[in-house]
Structure formats: structure tokens, C-alpha cells
Amino acid sequence: MSCVRASDSNSLFKILLFSSLRDKVAFITGGGSGIGFRIAEIFMRHGCRTVIASRSLPRVSAAAKKLAAATGQLCLPLSMDVRVPPAITDAVDQALREFGKIDILVNCAAGNFLCPAGTLSFNAFKTVMDIDTVGTFNVSRVLYEKFFRDHGGVIVNITATLGNRGQVLQVHAGSAKAAVDAMTRHLAVEWGPQNIRVNSLAPGPISGTEGIRRLGGPHRAPSLAVLASPLQRMGNKTDVAHSALYLASPLASYVTGAVLVVDGGAWLSFPNYVQGLVDLTSASAKL
């Protein structure tokens, strides 16, 4: 009877991990900055070619050059608004002409800000729902029709922990992301027989992102997030990207319809901090 030594098993795991996305193609919305950019970078360092799409072509073009130079992989920048299905169709067609296939979709495009529900404008609420929820469906639906239906694929929806217990000043984003988590389960069930896996990835507060700069509030210092987290540290973009890598890779081949929370356990213990944000109650959204 033979057995595999722990060192051999570890080496095999590393080989599998670092080649897990070799020759794959990923389509990443919101890939020009923040978490989406880091996901693209980590995917490319593991052998993946990428398409990064956002409304700003100059932003994604500059990002694509940085990513290609750092990783040696191809990166195609595209201008696209997730709220406009014809624009999505054009972008997906262009990506398919360039690469011949798309194996992975990461829905990372999002919009958010802090605002009390009582002063949140109707248009502001609708705008966030249109970008986060409707946009996620739009891109998923187009890619399903254009490629996934006949070839299978993987969808990773970047959501949030806001709706898990009702976060103050976040009724718009929390509602939008909770709807995406529900969408994840529905699509996982309906599209699973066509070899399409659909999962959500829900980060908590992540350092070095536009989200933490804009949503932290004037009194919410990073030390509060650290103290409130069971793991006693802030999350970073690489933490999220590695989790996306897992969900997109064959290592998660039997995982679908799940919501993977990546926040160091903060959603279990993080305070709503109502008193500290009382000065924001007069704020209004102007989208």
C-alpha cells in the first residue's frame, strides 16, 4: 500500500493552483480599478487572459496596459455600461472575436454612497439597483446567450454583507446586493444542468478601495473595523481576489449557488455605529 507524502501533496496542490486558470478567458465588469482590477491581476498571474470593461475607456485602457505589463498575459479593455444591453452585446461580441471564448464572468460593476433612507432620492435608489442588480442580470443574460448556454461557464457575482442584518445608510446598496445573492441561487439552479456554476462573493470593509474611502464615514476609523473583526485586521483586495480565484477555478467545481463571505467574520460582530453617523442624517443623494 502506498501513500502520498505531505510534501508531495502540497507540491501538487501548488501546481494545480498556479495553473488553475491557464488558457481561460475571464470577462470582468468594473475591472478598471479597485477589487475588479485586483481580481483581473490575480487571474492573469494564474494563466488567465482577461477582458476588463467599464464605462470609462481611458480608465480600462490604462489599467489593461498595467495588467499586461505586470503579468505577461493579454488584457482587452472595453467600454460598456452594464445598464445598456446593446452595449453589452457589442462588448461580448468583440471579446469573442478577440479570444474565441469566455470561460468566466465576474460581475463587479457597482455604485454606492452613504445616505439615510429618509432622504434618499427615488432616482438614487433606482440608479444603484440598475447598476448592481439589473446590470448583473444584463451581463449574465448576454453571456449566457452568446456563449455559456452551449459551452458552460462560471459566474462570480461580487456582492456585499450589507443586507445580512440591515446596515444603516445602505438601504439602496444592501437591497441591490441581496437581490443579486437571490439571483445567484436562481441562476445556479436553472443553469446548472448546462454546466454553468454561479456563486456570490461578499466582501466586508476592504482597505485601499474607493468603497472604504467613500463609505467609511467621518468618524469611522479603520481601527474600529479592526477591533470589531474576529480576525483583528482589515481585509485587502488580494483577500477578495484569491477568493474569486477559488470560485472561478476547478477547485470549486462542485460549488454553486453559494455566497462566500470574505470579511474576517466582521458581519457577525461589526456595530451599526448609528450614533457615530448621526451627522449624516441630513445628507441627501443627488444622483
DRENNU-378829 format. One record per atom (N, C-alpha, C): z negated, x negated, y. Coordinates in steps of 0.02 Angstrom, whole numbers, padded with zeros to 5 digits, always signed. Example, Ala and Ser with C-alpha at 12.3 -4.5 7.8 and 13.67 -1.06 7.14 Angstrom:
BEGIN
-00390-00660-00284;-00390-00615-00225;-00390-00660-00165;-00354-00642-00112;-00357-00684-00053;-00394-00645+00002;
***
This chain:
BEGIN
+00000-00043-00060;+00000+00000+00000;+00000-00045+00062;+00045-00032+00107;+00050-00073+00168;+00026-00034+00228;+00007-00069+00277;-00014-00036+00339;+00014-00076+00398;+00017-00042+00456;+00043-00074+00516;-00016-00100+00556;-00014-00163+00574;-00067-00192+00614;-00068-00160+00684;-00128-00158+00712;-00135-00127+00779;-00090-00161+00830;-00085-00227+00826;-00043-00264+00874;+00030-00245+00866;+00053-00237+00803;+00122-00217+00791;+00135-00147+00817;+00088-00102+00804;+00094-00033+00827;+00098-00030+00903;+00056-00071+00936;+00056-00072+01009;+00122-00099+01036;+00150-00149+01003;+00215-00177+01025;+00270-00126+01017;+00269-00089+00961;+00320-00037+00950;+00314+00017+01003;+00253+00035+01021;+00242+00086+01072;+00271+00063+01139;+00258+00000+01156;+00283-00027+01220;+00359-00027+01221;+00390-00046+01164;+00463-00047+01160;+00490+00024+01170;+00459+00073+01137;+00481+00142+01143;+00472+00167+01215;+00414+00151+01245;+00401+00174+01313;+00450+00146+01363;+00461+00080+01361;+00501+00049+01413;+00576+00058+01402;+00596+00088+01348;+00666+00106+01338;+00674+00181+01329;+00622+00219+01349;+00620+00290+01333;+00673+00330+01369;+00697+00307+01427;+00748+00344+01464;+00813+00305+01469;+00823+00257+01426;+00884+00216+01428;+00946+00260+01420;+00993+00252+01465;+01056+00288+01465;+01049+00362+01481;+00990+00383+01503;+00981+00452+01526;+01000+00458+01600;+01013+00519+01621;+01028+00533+01691;+00979+00587+01716;+00945+00572+01771;+00897+00620+01800;+00921+00644+01868;+00913+00708+01880;+00930+00740+01944;+00863+00758+01977;+00848+00727+02034;+00782+00734+02064;+00789+00762+02135;+00764+00823+02145;+00764+00851+02213;+00704+00823+02251;+00712+00815+02316;+00658+00785+02355;+00648+00712+02336;+00700+00679+02313;+00694+00611+02288;+00699+00557+02340;+00707+00576+02403;+00716+00525+02455;+00653+00495+02482;+00595+00524+02464;+00532+00499+02491;+00474+00522+02447;+00415+00494+02460;+00354+00517+02428;+00354+00514+02353;+00327+00565+02322;+00320+00568+02249;+00388+00568+02216;+00436+00604+02244;+00503+00606+02214;+00535+00538+02212;+00527+00499+02265;+00553+00431+02267;+00521+00388+02213;+00455+00392+02205;+00421+00351+02155;+00441+00373+02084;+00450+00437+02073;+00474+00460+02008;+00542+00430+01993;+00587+00431+02042;+00653+00401+02033;+00647+00328+02015;+00604+00292+02051;+00595+00220+02038;+00570+00207+01968;+00518+00243+01947;+00490+00232+01880;+00541+00250+01826;+00576+00305+01835;+00629+00324+01787;+00681+00268+01782;+00702+00242+01838;+00754+00190+01839;+00730+00126+01807;+00667+00110+01816;+00639+00050+01785;+00634+00058+01709;+00641+00119+01685;+00640+00132+01613;+00710+00149+01587;+00761+00127+01623;+00829+00131+01598;+00869+00191+01619;+00842+00232+01664;+00875+00295+01683;+00918+00285+01746;+00975+00317+01747;+01014+00324+01809;+00993+00388+01843;+00995+00389+01909;+00968+00447+01944;+01014+00475+01997;+01004+00538+02011;+01032+00572+02069;+00973+00594+02111;+00971+00574+02175;+00918+00597+02219;+00949+00641+02273;+00920+00700+02282;+00951+00749+02327;+00899+00776+02376;+00920+00783+02438;+00879+00816+02489;+00926+00838+02545;+00898+00872+02594;+00940+00897+02649;+00967+00840+02692;+00930+00785+02697;+00950+00730+02741;+00988+00676+02702;+01053+00673+02712;+01094+00623+02678;+01075+00552+02700;+01063+00539+02764;+01042+00471+02783;+00979+00448+02747;+00931+00494+02739;+00868+00476+02705;+00881+00458+02632;+00917+00500+02596;+00927+00485+02524;+00975+00427+02514;+01021+00417+02561;+01066+00359+02556;+01027+00294+02562;+00981+00291+02611;+00940+00231+02619;+00894+00222+02559;+00867+00277+02534;+00823+00274+02475;+00861+00250+02414;+00922+00274+02405;+00962+00255+02347;+00977+00180+02346;+00991+00152+02405;+01003+00080+02410;+00942+00040+02390;+00883+00062+02413;+00821+00028+02395;+00808+00032+02320;+00818+00090+02292;+00805+00100+02221;+00852+00059+02177;+00915+00059+02195;+00964+00020+02156;+00950-00054+02160;+00932-00079+02220;+00917-00150+02228;+00855-00170+02189;+00805-00126+02186;+00742-00142+02153;+00746-00138+02077;+00791-00096+02052;+00790-00082+01979;+00853-00104+01943;+00908-00114+01979;+00971-00131+01946;+01006-00072+01914;+00981-00012+01926;+01012+00048+01898;+01051+00085+01952;+01097+00128+01931;+01136+00167+01978;+01095+00225+02005;+01104+00239+02070;+01070+00296+02102;+01120+00329+02149;+01133+00393+02138;+01181+00430+02178;+01144+00475+02228;+01152+00463+02294;+01120+00507+02344;+01164+00566+02361;+01134+00625+02365;+01172+00685+02381;+01134+00727+02432;+01171+00759+02477;+01141+00806+02525;+01145+00876+02496;+01087+00910+02495;+01085+00976+02464;+01023+01014+02487;+01031+01078+02501;+00975+01122+02518;+00961+01165+02457;+00900+01162+02429;+00885+01199+02368;+00887+01274+02379;+00889+01296+02441;+00892+01368+02455;+00963+01395+02456;+01012+01351+02447;+01083+01371+02453;+01119+01358+02387;+01126+01408+02343;+01157+01397+02277;+01226+01364+02279;+01272+01383+02325;+01337+01348+02325;+01330+01273+02338;+01283+01253+02381;+01272+01182+02394;+01245+01147+02332;+01202+01181+02295;+01176+01153+02232;+01232+01144+02183;+01274+01194+02177;+01331+01190+02130;+01376+01131+02147;+01390+01122+02211;+01432+01066+02231;+01400+00999+02214;+01334+00993+02225;+01299+00931+02211;+01297+00917+02136;+01284+00968+02096;+01282+00959+02024;+01351+00940+01998;+01403+00972+02024;+01472+00954+02004;+01487+00881+02020;+01465+00858+02079;+01476+00789+02098;+01438+00741+02053;+01377+00759+02035;+01337+00717+01991;+01369+00713+01921;+01395+00768+01897;+01428+00769+01831;+01493+00729+01832;+01529+00731+01888;+01589+00690+01893;+01571+00615+01891;+01515+00599+01922;+01494+00528+01926;+01467+00503+01860;+01424+00542+01827;+01389+00517+01768;+01409+00550+01702;+01443+00607+01706;+01465+00641+01646;+01413+00684+01612;+01351+00680+01634;+01298+00719+01604;+01237+00717+01650;+01190+00763+01638;+01124+00763+01669;+01075+00781+01614;+01028+00737+01600;+00980+00749+01546;+00914+00778+01570;+00896+00762+01632;+00829+00778+01657;+00836+00807+01728;+00799+00860+01741;+00794+00887+01808;+00720+00882+01829;+00708+00853+01888;+00641+00853+01917;+00645+00892+01982;+00611+00950+01983;+00609+00992+02043;+00550+00970+02086;+00564+00930+02138;+00511+00901+02178;+00516+00922+02252;+00569+00956+02271;+00576+00977+02341;+00522+01029+02357;+00490+01021+02415;+00435+01066+02433;+00423+01065+02508;+00389+01116+02532;+00369+01119+02602;+00297+01144+02606;+00258+01117+02653;+00189+01138+02658;+00159+01117+02725;+00102+01148+02741;+00064+01135+02802;-00001+01173+02795;-00050+01158+02837;-00113+01195+02836;-00109+01254+02884;-00132+01313+02861;-00133+01371+02906;-00176+01426+02876;-00221+01456+02916;-00259+01513+02892;-00212+01572+02877;-00228+01610+02826;-00185+01667+02807;-00178+01717+02864;-00231+01725+02904;-00230+01774+02957;-00185+01758+03015;-00164+01695+03021;-00118+01675+03075;-00052+01649+03047;-00043+01653+02983;+00019+01630+02951;+00075+01678+02966;+00129+01654+02995;+00184+01699+03012;+00220+01721+02948;+00253+01778+02953;+00291+01805+02896;+00346+01756+02876;+00379+01728+02926;+00434+01682+02913;+00409+01617+02881;+00350+01594+02902;+00323+01532+02873;+00308+01542+02799;+00277+01598+02781;+00262+01612+02711;+00327+01614+02671;+00377+01650+02698;+00440+01657+02663;+00476+01590+02655;+00472+01547+02706;+00506+01483+02702;+00478+01440+02646;+00412+01438+02639;+00382+01398+02585;+00400+01427+02517;+00399+01493+02511;+00419+01524+02448;+00492+01509+02432;+00535+01510+02483;+00606+01497+02473;+00618+01426+02449;+00583+01378+02479;+00594+01308+02459;+00563+01294+02391;+00499+01310+02384;+00462+01291+02323;+00481+01332+02262;+00478+01398+02269;+00487+01441+02211;+00560+01458+02199;+00592+01488+02250;+00662+01507+02242;+00705+01445+02232;+00690+01391+02268;+00728+01329+02261;+00724+01301+02191;+00664+01303+02161;+00656+01280+02092;+00698+01320+02044;+00698+01386+02053;+00740+01428+02010;+00814+01413+02021;+00834+01408+02084;+00904+01397+02100;+00932+01335+02065;+00897+01279+02072;+00922+01217+02043;+00920+01220+01967;+00867+01248+01940;+00862+01254+01867;+00918+01299+01840;+00931+01353+01875;+00983+01400+01853;+01052+01369+01854;+01067+01332+01908;+01133+01300+01913;+01141+01247+01858;+01090+01206+01847;+01096+01154+01796;+01099+01184+01726;+01064+01240+01716;+01069+01274+01652;+01142+01295+01638;+01172+01325+01688;+01241+01349+01678;+01290+01291+01672;+01280+01239+01712;+01329+01184+01714;+01323+01136+01656;+01261+01128+01628;+01254+01077+01575;+01202+01092+01522;+01143+01112+01542;+01088+01118+01494;+01100+01170+01440;+01133+01225+01458;+01143+01278+01409;+01179+01253+01346;+01226+01208+01354;+01266+01184+01298;+01243+01117+01270;+01200+01081+01308;+01182+01013+01287;+01107+01002+01281;+01066+01051+01302;+00994+01040+01304;+00975+00999+01364;+00910+00990+01374;+00887+00952+01431;+00812+00958+01441;+00788+00927+01493;+00717+00927+01510;+00709+00945+01583;+00663+00991+01598;+00647+01009+01667;+00574+00994+01679;+00560+00958+01733;+00491+00945+01754;+00483+00974+01825;+00441+01024+01832;+00428+01055+01896;+00365+01026+01927;+00371+00996+01985;+00313+00969+02020;+00278+01025+02058;+00218+01042+02037;+00182+01098+02069;+00118+01072+02102;+00062+01105+02094;+00000+01084+02127;-00058+01121+02095;-00119+01100+02112;-00179+01133+02086;-00207+01183+02135;-00172+01196+02190;-00198+01238+02244;-00217+01308+02221;-00176+01336+02176;-00188+01405+02156;-00237+01414+02099;-00265+01359+02074;-00310+01365+02017;-00374+01402+02034;-00396+01397+02096;-00458+01433+02115;-00454+01464+02184;-00398+01457+02218;-00391+01486+02285;-00412+01439+02339;-00367+01394+02360;-00383+01344+02411;-00375+01373+02481;-00424+01360+02524;-00419+01385+02593;-00359+01354+02628;-00330+01392+02673;-00274+01372+02716;-00210+01356+02678;-00206+01379+02615;-00149+01361+02574;-00122+01421+02534;-00128+01481+02562;-00105+01540+02525;-00030+01537+02513;+00008+01509+02559;+00081+01504+02552;+00100+01455+02497;+00075+01394+02501;+00094+01343+02452;+00062+01358+02384;-00001+01381+02384;-00033+01397+02321;+00002+01453+02284;+00024+01504+02321;+00061+01559+02290;+00128+01536+02263;+00162+01494+02302;+00228+01469+02282;+00223+01427+02219;+00175+01382+02216;+00168+01337+02159;+00143+01374+02097;+00099+01424+02106;+00077+01464+02050;+00135+01503+02019;+00180+01526+02062;+00239+01561+02038;+00284+01513+01998;+00289+01451+02019;+00329+01402+01982;+00297+01388+01914;+00231+01384+01911;+00198+01374+01846;+00213+01433+01799;+00214+01494+01825;+00233+01551+01784;+00306+01546+01763;+00349+01526+01809;+00420+01516+01794;+00428+01465+01738;+00389+01412+01740;+00391+01361+01688;+00380+01392+01619;+00330+01435+01613;+00316+01466+01548;+00372+01512+01526;+00397+01552+01573;+00452+01598+01556;+00514+01559+01532;+00533+01509+01569;+00594+01471+01552;+00584+01432+01487;+00524+01406+01476;+00510+01369+01414;+00521+01414+01354;+00500+01476+01359;+00508+01523+01303;+00581+01543+01295;+00614+01559+01351;+00682+01585+01347;+00733+01532+01331;+00723+01471+01357;+00773+01418+01348;+00755+01368+01292;+00696+01375+01263;+00677+01330+01209;+00725+01328+01151;+00750+01386+01128;+00798+01385+01072;+00862+01346+01086;+00876+01333+01150;+00935+01293+01168;+00917+01220+01181;+00859+01200+01154;+00836+01130+01159;+00824+01109+01231;+00796+01154+01270;+00778+01139+01339;+00702+01144+01344;+00670+01088+01362;+00598+01087+01373;+00584+01096+01447;+00534+01137+01464;+00516+01150+01534;+00440+01143+01541;+00419+01098+01584;+00347+01088+01597;+00334+01081+01671;+00272+01094+01690;+00249+01083+01758;+00204+01022+01760;+00206+00986+01816;+00161+00931+01829;+00126+00946+01895;+00059+00952+01893;+00021+00974+01952;-00023+00918+01978;-00001+00881+02030;-00043+00830+02060;-00098+00860+02103;-00151+00822+02113;-00200+00838+02163;-00186+00797+02225;-00237+00782+02266;-00226+00739+02326;-00202+00670+02305;-00145+00648+02332;-00114+00585+02313;-00108+00541+02375;-00135+00481+02371;-00135+00436+02429;-00064+00413+02445;-00054+00396+02508;+00009+00369+02530;+00066+00419+02532;+00051+00483+02533;+00103+00534+02536;+00100+00572+02602;+00156+00603+02619;+00158+00645+02678;+00109+00703+02671;+00101+00727+02610;+00055+00782+02597;-00016+00766+02617;-00040+00708+02597;-00110+00691+02613;-00118+00677+02687;-00066+00651+02720;-00070+00639+02792;-00070+00704+02831;-00030+00752+02808;-00024+00815+02845;-00076+00866+02826;-00099+00864+02764;-00142+00917+02739;-00215+00897+02734;-00230+00834+02749;-00299+00812+02741;-00347+00844+02791;-00321+00865+02849;-00364+00895+02898;-00400+00841+02939;-00422+00857+02999;-00451+00808+03043;-00518+00780+03019;-00553+00817+02977;-00620+00795+02955;-00621+00772+02883;-00566+00780+02848;-00566+00765+02776;-00545+00693+02764;-00592+00648+02762;-00579+00578+02749;-00564+00567+02676;-00524+00515+02660;-00510+00500+02590;-00573+00491+02548;-00628+00468+02580;-00690+00457+02542;-00716+00522+02513;-00703+00579+02545;-00726+00643+02518;-00691+00658+02453;-00624+00646+02452;-00587+00658+02390;-00611+00612+02335;-00627+00550+02352;-00651+00502+02303;-00718+00525+02274;-00764+00545+02318;-00830+00565+02296;-00829+00629+02255;-00781+00674+02271;-00778+00737+02235;-00741+00733+02169;-00705+00679+02157;-00666+00673+02096;-00708+00642+02040;-00707+00670+01980;-00744+00641+01924;-00724+00569+01910;-00662+00550+01923;-00641+00481+01911;-00655+00435+01970;-00681+00463+02025;-00705+00424+02082;-00651+00380+02114;-00590+00404+02117;-00538+00369+02154;-00483+00419+02173;-00445+00401+02224;-00388+00441+02243;-00331+00427+02194;-00291+00478+02181;-00231+00467+02142;-00178+00433+02185;-00129+00402+02152;-00073+00372+02188;-00007+00397+02159;+00047+00380+02193;+00113+00406+02174;+00133+00381+02105;+00112+00321+02086;+00129+00295+02020;+00095+00335+01965;+00033+00358+01977;+00000+00401+01929;+00042+00462+01913;+00069+00492+01965;+00109+00553+01956;+00175+00536+01922;+00207+00481+01942;+00271+00462+01914;+00265+00445+01840;+00212+00412+01820;+00202+00397+01749;+00192+00460+01708;+00160+00510+01738;+00151+00574+01703;+00218+00610+01696;+00259+00606+01748;+00327+00635+01744;+00368+00599+01692;+00360+00533+01688;+00395+00494+01637;+00377+00518+01567;+00314+00530+01556;+00292+00555+01490;+00325+00622+01475;+00323+00669+01521;+00350+00736+01509;+00426+00734+01498;+00460+00687+01531;+00533+00682+01526;+00556+00644+01464;+00511+00606+01434;+00530+00560+01380;+00523+00592+01311;+00550+00559+01260;+00542+00584+01191;+00469+00584+01168;+00425+00548+01203;+00354+00550+01186;+00326+00620+01192;+00357+00662+01233;+00334+00731+01243;+00383+00781+01211;+00416+00760+01158;+00470+00801+01128;+00446+00868+01101;+00380+00874+01090;+00353+00938+01063;+00309+00972+01115;+00319+00955+01178;+00280+00985+01233;+00326+01026+01277;+00312+01090+01282;+00349+01133+01327;+00306+01192+01348;+00319+01218+01408;+00280+01274+01435;+00210+01254+01458;+00199+01189+01467;+00132+01164+01485;+00128+01148+01560;+00066+01149+01585;+00052+01125+01653;+00007+01064+01645;+00033+01005+01661;-00006+00944+01657;-00037+00929+01725;-00103+00935+01729;-00138+00922+01791;-00153+00847+01797;-00133+00818+01854;-00142+00746+01865;-00180+00738+01930;-00246+00744+01926;-00287+00740+01987;-00356+00709+01975;-00364+00674+01919;-00428+00642+01906;-00484+00692+01895;-00467+00755+01880;-00518+00806+01870;-00543+00837+01935;-00510+00822+01991;-00534+00844+02056;-00535+00920+02063;-00488+00955+02031;-00486+01028+02038;-00548+01061+02010;-00583+01026+01966;-00645+01053+01937;-00704+01048+01985;-00701+01001+02032;-00760+00987+02072;-00748+00981+02147;-00686+00983+02170;-00671+00971+02241;-00691+01031+02283;-00730+01020+02337;-00753+01077+02378;-00696+01106+02420;-00701+01170+02435;-00651+01201+02479;-00660+01179+02551;-00719+01155+02569;-00730+01123+02634;-00713+01170+02692;-00735+01233+02686;-00719+01283+02737;-00748+01263+02805;-00812+01243+02806;-00844+01226+02869;-00809+01169+02905;-00788+01120+02866;-00755+01062+02896;-00687+01078+02926;-00657+01133+02904;-00591+01152+02930;-00594+01212+02977;-00655+01229+03000;-00662+01288+03041;-00622+01283+03106;-00612+01222+03130;-00575+01214+03193;-00501+01229+03185;-00478+01237+03122;-00407+01252+03112;-00393+01327+03108;-00445+01368+03114;-00435+01440+03104;-00393+01471+03158;-00385+01436+03214;-00343+01465+03267;-00272+01438+03264;-00258+01397+03213;-00191+01369+03208;-00141+01422+03189;-00079+01412+03206;-00027+01460+03188;+00033+01422+03163;+00069+01452+03116;+00130+01421+03089;+00189+01442+03131;+00234+01396+03143;+00291+01410+03188;+00358+01398+03155;+00360+01403+03088;+00425+01392+03054;+00470+01451+03068;
***
